Amino acid sequence: MNKARYVVTGGFGALGRAIGDALLASGAQAALVDQAPAAAGLPAGALACGGADLCDPHAARRCIDGVAERFGGLDGIVNVAGGFAWESVEHGDIATWDRMYAMNVRTTLLASQAALPHLLRQGRGRIVNIGAMAAGRAQAGMGAYAAAKSGVARLTEAMAEELLARGVTVNAILPGIIDTPANRAAMPDADTSRWVAPAALAEVVLFLLSDASAAVTGALLPVMARGLD
């Protein structure tokens, strides 16, 4: 039986690496794509594709086409690439809004567009986007980020409707705060008990990539850490 073949954008970050680990453990092939250069600590057995500018349509297509050629096809893509910025609306810079849009929406759009010909060619596939709980309700200082993640949610819904009868499902997960070293460093005094672990998010992603999720499309799934026992 052929191994399933997936691309994970933002693959060198904490969540991308966790998803790569989970995919490899499930027996799938995984290509981790990132703008950063490849570095130590990436999952053993993953195809590392560093230096990929997913904000550029031609670069995104070259990258995804290259992975599909290497794997002999593509079964799905997980769009993790994104970014966060805290900035008030009152004193904010429009450049922050442009940057949040580019990092979160543009990368998801262009990577998905690049993957679609490969998915549609075989008549089935999975697209999983990483959104955020902030897409539903923004808090102070999160206007640009929340607007961008809301864009990811609307993009997910639009793609799901467009591809409904063509064998490709499109869903998004909406994490709360992800328990990463970067977030712990940025919020040293925060209560981390309700933060969600990357490995827990990876399990939800695996479900959405699986055959068991074939009837699920256009879903925006909140993912939070469970309460303490």
Long-range contacts (C-beta under 8 A, 24 or more apart in sequence): 3-27, 3-28, 3-29, 4-28, 4-29, 4-75, 4-76, 4-209, 5-29, 5-31, 5-67, 5-68, 5-71, 5-72, 5-73, 5-74, 5-75, 5-76, 6-30, 6-31, 6-74, 6-75, 6-76, 6-77, 6-78, 6-209, 7-31, 7-33, 7-64, 7-67, 7-74, 7-76, 7-77, 7-78, 7-111, 7-115, 8-32, 8-33, 8-77, 8-78, 8-80, 9-33, 9-34, 9-52, 9-54, 9-77, 9-78, 9-79, 9-80, 9-81, 9-107, 9-108, 9-111, 10-34, 10-79, 10-80, 10-81, 10-82, 10-107, 10-130, 11-42, 11-46, 11-48, 11-49, 11-80, 12-36, 12-38, 12-39, 12-42, 12-48, 12-50, 13-80, 13-180, 14-178, 14-180, 14-181, 14-182, 14-198, 15-80, 15-130, 15-178, 15-180, 15-198, 15-201, 15-202, 16-80, 17-41, 17-42, 17-43, 17-198, 18-197, 18-198, 18-199, 18-201, 18-202, 19-78, 19-80, 19-198, 19-201, 19-202, 19-205, 20-46, 21-199, 21-202, 22-199, 22-202, 22-203, 22-205, 22-206, 23-206, 23-209, 26-206, 28-75, 29-71, 31-67, 31-70, 31-71, 33-63, 33-64, 33-67, 33-81, 33-111, 34-81, 35-81, 47-71, 54-81, 54-106, 54-107, 54-110, 54-111, 55-102, 55-103, 55-106, 55-107, 55-110, 56-110, 57-110, 57-113, 57-114, 60-107, 60-110, 60-111, 60-113, 60-114, 61-110, 61-113, 61-114, 63-114, 64-111, 64-114, 64-115, 64-118, 65-114, 65-118, 68-115, 68-118, 73-118, 73-121, 73-122, 74-115, 74-118, 74-119, 74-125, 75-119, 75-122, 75-124, 75-125, 75-126, 75-209, 76-115, 76-119, 76-125, 76-126, 76-127, 76-128, 76-209, 77-111, 77-112, 77-115, 77-119, 77-126, 77-127, 77-128, 78-128, 78-129, 78-130, 78-205, 78-209, 79-107, 79-108, 79-111, 79-112, 79-127, 79-128, 79-129, 79-130, 79-152, 80-130, 81-107, 81-108, 81-111, 82-107, 82-108, 82-130, 82-148, 82-149, 82-152, 84-145, 85-144, 85-145, 86-141, 86-142, 86-145, 87-141, 87-143, 87-144, 88-140, 88-141, 88-143, 89-143, 92-143, 92-144, 96-144, 97-143, 97-144, 97-147, 97-148, 99-144, 100-144, 100-145, 100-147, 100-148, 101-147, 101-148, 101-151, 103-148, 104-145, 104-148, 104-149, 104-151, 104-152, 105-148, 105-151, 105-152, 105-155, 108-152, 108-155, 109-155, 112-155, 112-159, 112-170, 116-163, 116-168, 119-167, 119-168, 120-166, 120-167, 120-168, 123-166, 123-167, 124-167, 124-168, 125-167, 125-168, 125-169, 126-168, 126-169, 126-208, 126-209, 126-213, 127-159, 127-168, 127-169, 127-170, 127-171, 128-170, 128-171, 128-172, 128-173, 128-205, 128-208, 128-209, 129-155, 129-156, 129-170, 129-171, 129-172, 129-173, 130-172, 130-173, 130-175, 130-201, 131-156, 131-172, 131-173, 131-174, 131-175, 131-220, 132-174, 132-175, 133-174, 133-175, 133-176, 133-222, 133-224, 135-174, 135-220, 136-174, 153-220, 156-218, 156-220, 157-218, 157-220, 160-217, 160-218, 161-218, 163-217, 164-217, 164-218, 169-208, 169-213, 169-214, 169-216, 169-217, 170-217, 170-218, 171-208, 171-213, 171-216, 171-217, 171-218, 171-219, 171-220, 171-221, 172-219, 172-220, 172-221, 173-201, 173-204, 173-205, 173-208, 173-220, 173-221, 173-222, 173-223, 174-220, 174-221, 174-222, 174-223, 175-201, 175-222, 175-223, 175-224, 176-222, 176-223, 176-224, 176-225, 179-225, 193-225, 193-228, 194-224, 194-225, 194-227, 195-225, 196-223, 196-224, 196-225, 197-225, 200-225
